[in-house]
Amino acid sequence: MKQQRSELGECPNCNCTLLLHDKEKERYVKCEICGHAYNLPKQGAIKNTNLICPLREYPILIIKEKNSKEYLWTDRACVNCESYETCKTIKSIVK
């Protein structure tokens, strides 16, 4: 399977472009300039919200797995963030 890449937003380390790398057995986000990278869940459709996490400065993604609810993801699951319940950005997505 051919690797697919798409732009997600700016790297919080160097302000260059973060790219989503979607290969057959792995998915991750990487900055091609500074090399900063982090993993994404292996399964589920990925939708970019075009919003940035105010705490961690990563693009906020929506992950939709088959037969399950959607959940929000930056470099980790948003629900695990200490600010999740009070985050205005999250509240603007989850209505």
C-alpha positions in Angstrom: 0.0 0.0 0.0 1.3 3.4 -0.9 1.9 5.9 1.9 -0.5 8.9 2.0 0.6 12.3 3.4 -1.5 15.3 4.1 -0.9 18.6 5.9 -2.3 19.0 9.4 -1.0 22.3 10.7 2.1 23.9 12.2 4.7 22.1 14.3 4.7 23.4 17.9 8.5 23.2 17.9 9.6 25.0 14.7 6.3 26.4 13.2 6.8 24.4 10.0 4.3 22.0 8.5 3.2 18.9 10.3 2.3 16.0 7.9 0.1 13.1 8.5 1.8 9.9 7.4 -0.7 7.0 6.8 1.0 3.7 5.9 -0.6 0.3 5.9 0.5 -0.6 9.5 1.3 2.7 11.1 0.0 6.2 11.3 1.9 9.2 12.7 2.4 12.9 12.4 5.9 14.3 11.6 7.5 17.6 10.9 9.8 17.2 8.0 12.0 20.1 9.1 12.8 19.4 12.8 11.8 15.7 12.8 9.3 16.1 15.7 6.9 13.2 15.5 4.1 11.4 17.4 1.9 8.4 16.8 -1.8 8.3 16.0 -4.3 5.5 16.7 -3.8 2.7 14.2 -7.5 2.5 13.4 -10.3 4.9 12.6 -11.0 7.7 10.2 -9.1 10.9 10.8 -10.7 14.3 10.4 -8.8 17.6 11.0 -10.8 20.1 12.9 -8.4 22.9 11.8 -8.2 24.0 15.5 -5.2 24.0 17.7 -5.0 22.8 21.3 -4.4 25.9 23.5 -2.4 23.9 26.0 -0.2 21.6 23.9 -0.3 23.6 20.6 -1.0 20.5 18.4 -3.7 20.3 15.8 -6.9 18.8 17.2 -8.1 15.7 15.2 -11.3 13.7 15.4 -10.8 10.0 15.3 -13.9 7.9 14.3 -13.6 4.1 14.8 -16.0 1.7 13.3 -19.1 1.2 15.5 -17.9 3.6 18.2 -18.1 7.2 19.1 -15.7 9.8 17.9 -13.0 11.1 20.1 -10.5 14.0 20.0 -6.8 13.6 19.7 -3.7 15.9 19.6 -0.5 14.0 20.4 -2.6 12.0 22.8 -6.3 11.5 23.6 -7.8 14.8 24.6 -10.0 13.2 27.3 -6.8 12.4 29.3 -5.9 16.1 29.4 -6.2 17.8 32.8 -8.0 20.8 31.1 -10.5 18.7 29.1 -13.6 19.6 31.1 -12.9 23.3 31.0 -11.3 23.7 27.5 -13.2 26.2 25.4 -11.8 24.8 22.2 -13.0 21.3 23.0 -16.4 22.7 24.0 -16.6 24.4 20.6 -16.2 21.0 18.9 -18.3 18.9 21.3 -21.7 20.5 21.4 
